[in-house]
Amino acid sequence: MSPEPEVPVEVMQAVPVEPEDGGQPASPGSQETITEPAKLLRIASMVRELLEETRHASLDESGRKRLADVYERSVGELGESISEDLREELTALAPPMGEVPSESEIRIAQAQLVGWLEGLFHGIQAAMFAQQAAARAQFEELRRRGLPGGQEPPPDGPARAGQYL
């Protein structure tokens, strides 16, 4: 089996939003970012599938150990794909499991992780929507004012050709 090809890393940043209370927005260094969205999606799909499997199966001790190991590794891999502030949130949410967790501990931990990931994805969608809305508003403002450096054609005459050279 050949190693997985290197995929360029894409960084997604949340849009800084002005607080409704008129306070200062978060500093740029504390923005939540996702450095490897494809990896994040793969791990999320795997954890969701594991949760579904554990709902339908009774696990013996070795199965619970294996599932706990997979869970710990998934949390570690997720931590490598997100910013420091999201990593801290994930660490607080998903503390390490004991040596041999019970089935209910595993199910609760996985459900909690799946919920956190879904919240993260909703946050990404909301940030993308906000970026789109801001870009649309900026475009409409440019359209309303006319393009920078250009002149609007006079209302009663033909449009003048622009200079290209």
C-alpha positions as MATLAB code, in Angstrom:
seq = 'MSPEPEVPVEVMQAVPVEPEDGGQPASPGSQETITEPAKLLRIASMVRELLEETRHASLDESGRKRLADVYERSVGELGESISEDLREELTALAPPMGEVPSESEIRIAQAQLVGWLEGLFHGIQAAMFAQQAAARAQFEELRRRGLPGGQEPPPDGPARAGQYL';
ca = [
       0.000    0.000    0.000;
       1.505    3.321   -1.054;
       1.516    6.351    1.260;
      -1.227    8.899    0.902;
      -0.211   11.763   -1.458;
       0.483   15.145    0.134;
      -2.506   17.439   -0.129;
      -1.964   21.202    0.103;
      -3.102   22.605    3.430;
      -5.970   25.054    3.252;
      -6.513   27.443    6.138;
     -10.052   28.601    6.824;
     -10.520   31.512    9.175;
     -13.664   32.603   10.887;
     -14.895   36.079   10.059;
     -14.311   38.538   12.915;
     -17.762   39.734   13.936;
     -18.456   42.959   15.776;
     -19.965   42.109   19.173;
     -23.567   43.260   19.572;
     -22.736   44.949   22.854;
     -20.413   47.404   21.071;
     -17.276   45.872   22.612;
     -14.065   45.076   20.836;
     -13.947   42.072   18.476;
     -11.599   39.218   19.324;
      -7.972   39.848   18.486;
      -6.772   38.390   15.149;
      -4.409   36.004   16.945;
      -7.326   34.322   18.703;
      -9.389   33.543   15.606;
     -10.621   30.008   15.317;
      -9.068   28.336   12.276;
      -9.180   24.993   10.548;
      -5.886   24.085    8.890;
      -6.899   20.747    7.371;
     -10.631   20.670    6.535;
     -10.463   17.396    4.567;
      -8.808   15.610    7.505;
     -11.393   17.074    9.861;
     -14.238   15.774    7.687;
     -12.700   12.282    7.411;
     -12.275   11.996   11.178;
     -15.789   13.323   11.800;
     -17.257   10.724    9.431;
     -15.286    7.961   11.132;
     -16.349    9.025   14.641;
     -19.994    9.290   13.540;
     -19.812    5.774   12.063;
     -18.148    4.409   15.210;
     -20.918    5.896   17.317;
     -23.514    4.235   15.103;
     -21.706    0.885   15.344;
     -21.439    1.026   19.137;
     -25.172    1.673   19.379;
     -25.893   -1.621   17.619;
     -23.253   -3.881   19.154;
     -22.331   -5.150   22.564;
     -18.618   -4.704   23.180;
     -16.350   -7.007   25.161;
     -13.352   -5.673   27.096;
     -10.905   -5.872   24.179;
     -13.431   -4.139   21.885;
     -13.893   -1.330   24.404;
     -10.092   -0.939   24.717;
      -9.745   -0.778   20.941;
     -12.558    1.740   20.620;
     -11.051    3.885   23.390;
      -7.693    3.839   21.541;
      -9.369    4.873   18.277;
     -11.238    7.624   20.110;
      -8.043    8.954   21.764;
      -6.202    8.917   18.438;
      -9.116   10.691   16.711;
      -9.108   13.447   19.320;
      -5.333   13.817   18.903;
      -5.614   14.004   15.099;
      -8.416   16.554   15.355;
      -6.242   18.651   17.664;
      -3.586   18.846   14.939;
      -6.131   20.209   12.425;
      -7.493   23.113   14.427;
      -6.302   26.340   16.026;
      -5.039   26.570   19.604;
      -8.306   27.970   21.011;
     -10.363   25.203   19.375;
      -7.794   22.651   20.585;
      -8.247   23.890   24.164;
     -12.023   23.609   23.787;
     -11.686   20.075   22.406;
      -9.305   19.041   25.196;
     -11.734   20.312   27.844;
     -14.613   18.520   26.128;
     -12.845   15.199   25.491;
     -10.563   14.310   28.399;
      -8.652   11.005   28.151;
     -10.625    7.842   28.917;
      -9.691    5.303   31.563;
      -7.856    2.049   30.804;
     -11.019    0.079   29.960;
     -14.055    2.372   29.669;
     -17.584    1.033   29.909;
     -19.840    0.911   26.857;
     -21.845    3.854   28.157;
     -18.670    5.942   28.677;
     -17.607    5.242   25.101;
     -21.035    6.065   23.688;
     -21.311    9.294   25.654;
     -17.780   10.397   24.714;
     -18.378    9.657   21.030;
     -21.768   11.378   21.015;
     -20.214   14.398   22.707;
     -17.417   14.492   20.102;
     -19.874   14.120   17.208;
     -21.987   16.947   18.645;
     -18.917   19.174   19.007;
     -17.856   18.434   15.429;
     -21.324   19.185   14.096;
     -21.288   22.471   16.018;
     -17.890   23.229   14.493;
     -19.247   22.536   10.998;
     -22.253   24.776   11.648;
     -19.823   27.475   12.791;
     -17.845   27.093    9.557;
     -21.062   27.371    7.547;
     -22.102   30.470    9.487;
     -18.665   32.057    8.928;
     -18.855   31.316    5.209;
     -22.357   32.804    5.053;
     -21.147   35.922    6.880;
     -18.195   36.244    4.487;
     -20.542   35.897    1.519;
     -22.923   38.499    2.932;
     -20.040   40.911    3.613;
     -18.659   40.427    0.094;
     -22.123   40.924   -1.399;
     -22.625   44.122    0.621;
     -19.202   45.400   -0.420;
     -19.966   44.626   -4.065;
     -23.325   46.405   -3.868;
     -21.629   49.425   -2.270;
     -19.051   49.529   -5.086;
     -21.813   49.235   -7.646;
     -23.777   52.018   -6.000;
     -20.788   54.353   -5.956;
     -19.362   53.281   -9.307;
     -16.101   51.479   -9.804;
     -13.073   53.156   -8.169;
     -11.109   55.354  -10.544;
     -13.800   55.218  -13.210;
     -16.513   57.646  -14.128;
     -20.149   56.856  -14.574;
     -21.441   57.653  -18.059;
     -23.496   60.828  -18.326;
     -27.215   60.081  -18.197;
     -27.977   61.812  -21.531;
     -24.990   60.684  -23.653;
     -23.249   57.511  -24.775;
     -20.716   55.814  -22.514;
     -17.078   56.748  -23.161;
     -14.610   54.020  -23.920;
     -12.017   53.492  -21.194;
      -8.268   53.790  -21.686;
      -6.468   50.477  -21.950;
      -2.854   51.522  -22.503;
];
